Amino acid sequence: MNRMTPEARVGLLVLAGVLLLVFMSLKLGKLEIGSGGGYGVILRLDSAVGLVPDAEVLVAGISVGKVERIGLDGGRARLALRIRDGVELPADTVGSLRTHGVLGEKYVELVPGRSARMLADGDEVAAGTPPGDLDRLVSSLTDISADVKRITERLANVFGTPEGEQNLRDLVEGLRDTAVGLRAVVTENRAALRETIANLRLLSAELGDLVAGNRQALEETLENTRRLTGRLDQVVAENRDDLRTTMANLRVATGQLTETLSSVRAVAARAEAGEGTLGKLLQDDGLYQDLEGTVSDLRSVLARLERGEGTLGKLMTDEQAYDELRQSLANLSSISGKIDRGEGTIGKLVNDDSVHENLNDTLEGIGDFVGGALKFRYELGFRSEYLAEQGDWKSYAHLKIQPRQDRFYYLELVDDPQGDTETETTVRTITENGQTRAITEEETVTRDRFKFTAMVGKQFSNLTLRGGMIETSAGAAADLDLWSDRMRLTFEAFDFGRDGHPPHLKLSARWHFLKFFYLTGGLDDFIDTRGLSDYFLGAGLRFQDDDLKYLLSPAVNLAN
Amino acid sequence: MTALLELFGRLVVGWIEEVGRTSLFLADTVRSAARSLPRLRLVFQQMEFVGVRSVSVVVLTGTFTGMVLALQSYYGFRKFGAESLVGTTVALSMARELGPVLTSLMVTARAGSAIAAELGTMRVTEQIDALTVMAVDPIRYLVVPRILAGLLMVPVLCVISDFVGVAGGYFVGVKLLGINSGVYVANTIKYVELMDVFNGLVKAACFGLILTAIGCYKGFYASGGAHGVGRATTEAVVLASVLILISDYFLTAIMY
């Protein structure tokens, strides 16, 4: 190589510079996790001292996301955490603030629980126990050392002075003297003590024999005595009130008897004289006869009653009515008894707790279901594509239901101008000059009609696979999201059974340059052999999530 | 007393004249560049002179700056056990400050002085007047390619300086001082953001503009024979260096 031109040298230098810049960009740019990815959860803490935005969120020491926002919420710190997609955390996960080392930076630690339900976007994480704060640790250590110091000071006061030391020594000496004295006493009286103990043992043995010999008799005597006193006691106790009442009544009765007797005597005197009504009654015959007649009438009425004549009589004498009444009462009683004992449906309803619990569970289940429905994400959209070759519009309206971050159901209604393209074969018989010929006519018919798409989809990072029914035929599709979901490439394959023709393949790109609005374009049916291949341009609208959730929530409120 | 006042006034007036002439010179340059682009061949020649020929000196200064930074910060950080932050310190300082500033100071010393001497010589030997006579616009022919070269090449040199500085710091920190290489790299990547590098490049472009413009201006208006050329060269280097450091402060204040 002779001499390089100035251009070549400058070019080399600029290339080197650009390469280095790209290298550094890649190395440093790797950090920037797009805020669009992942899902957000909320953590409320008593204090977020020292925490900065973008601090790490760790699970078991592994970084799973970062702190997106730190705000104040009613005197507590409210942290919005963003967790990367693909990191699933149970719903009973707890979070707390921690520090790397003693002087290190703060981070948020999440400790996963055991719940089967996983955290979803917007859920709240419970606050865990606050970790040992350095300040708190130091202050409690200070308290402890103060206590220890006080105790040692007291001990020093007691034992540390010469007086205390003397006391202690005296105490020990006194103890030793006592022990020595005790031992001496025991040694001197050992023989006497042993004898006394032997005598005592003998005495107790004799007493035991005596008692054993007469146990039966003794026991009986004691038993009889006990029974007798018991009975006496009972009699007196039972009749004490009666006795007292009887005595009182007797006293009153004797008093009244005296009065009565005196009145009777006076009346008798007046009656005898024929004075007053009674006197006349006693003297008058007519009255006596009336009385006799009344008495005989009364007797005849009673007789009829007894024979069961008349309504009252029947009621009184009809055994059946009486039985029925009694039966009814008995039934009523048995029913209430059963209810009380928890038999039968009502009884169980009234008595059985499990019914109540079941009812509770059911209501909770309904609550969960409705809550779950609220957590779903929804997307509603509409798009139109202009098929250039065909010069006609194809329109789609769709509803996407996303129960989980990475799974969704996709329903779509398609208005397809091309519709159904099929070859119809008609066989006609023509009778001509006595000869019958069969003529076969083939015709390609295209019908404008509605088609349906219903698919289940699953998302793997930025690749989405869908499958099910596409435009009223079996099909599958794949989507690739680029540029933080602003660009989507889609490949669809469906309509495999087009008698002999290749399946319908569609390749399209979609550019979401606004939140609700996107442009789309691509190739339709590009391997078709019948000239149906086309390219298209179009635009669409889509509404997601929150806008829809509020639309749906009145219904949910009613359900609640 | 009046003489003193007169002297002071003349100084002030001279200074104001200087500012005005510099501004007019820059305005001429911009107007000339906007009217029609200079010949590419000339631009490439200047880019080679300002850029390519400065690579060796920039690589040397960058590498050793990174190495000494690592060494110094290591002794400081070791006192409280933060050796792992040496990489961060080196990379941040290189990307934000030392890369752009040292690169443009080196280019000033090497290319800025040469530009002033070249144009000054052309001025005192009346070559520039000859160009004017031949109806060649001297600004379009001589000044615009040099300033464009400075504007474009100094950022490229700055990227190289950043990189070799970080590499030198890594060499000293990991190979000589025994900091764990994984921690060193992880901390560097963790705390340095792309914006740090980009802001450094914007600074470098500004400095490139300053140093070439000052060199051209001082040379273009040189007078007084060989002595005048020498003075113009010295003035160009001093003024450009001072302006680079002053504008560095204001650019930093605006950017961060």
Contacts between the chains, C-beta under 8 A, distances in Angstrom:
chain1	res1	chain2	res2	distance
A	5	B	44	7.9
A	6	B	44	4.6
A	6	B	45	5.0
A	6	B	47	7.2
A	6	B	48	3.9
A	6	B	52	7.9
A	7	B	44	4.7
A	9	B	48	5.1
A	9	B	52	4.4
A	10	B	44	5.5
A	10	B	47	4.4
A	10	B	48	5.4
A	10	B	51	6.2
A	10	B	52	6.1
A	10	B	153	7.8
A	12	B	52	7.7
A	13	B	51	5.4
A	13	B	52	5.1
A	13	B	55	6.4
A	13	B	153	7.5
A	13	B	156	6.0
A	14	B	156	5.6
A	16	B	156	7.8
A	16	B	160	6.7
A	17	B	155	7.5
A	17	B	156	3.5
A	17	B	157	7.5
A	17	B	159	4.5
A	17	B	160	6.0
A	18	B	156	7.9
A	18	B	159	7.9
A	20	B	159	5.0
A	20	B	160	6.3
A	20	B	162	7.7
A	20	B	163	4.6
A	21	B	159	5.0
A	21	B	197	7.3
A	21	B	201	7.9
A	23	B	163	7.7
A	24	B	159	7.7
A	24	B	162	7.2
A	24	B	163	7.0
A	24	B	194	7.6
A	24	B	197	5.7
A	25	B	194	5.7
A	25	B	197	7.6
A	27	B	189	5.7
A	28	B	189	6.2
A	28	B	192	5.8
A	28	B	193	6.1
A	28	B	194	4.8
A	28	B	197	7.0
A	29	B	194	5.4
A	30	B	189	7.0
A	31	B	189	6.6
A	31	B	190	6.9
A	31	B	193	7.1
A	32	B	193	7.9
A	32	B	194	7.7
A	103	B	80	7.9
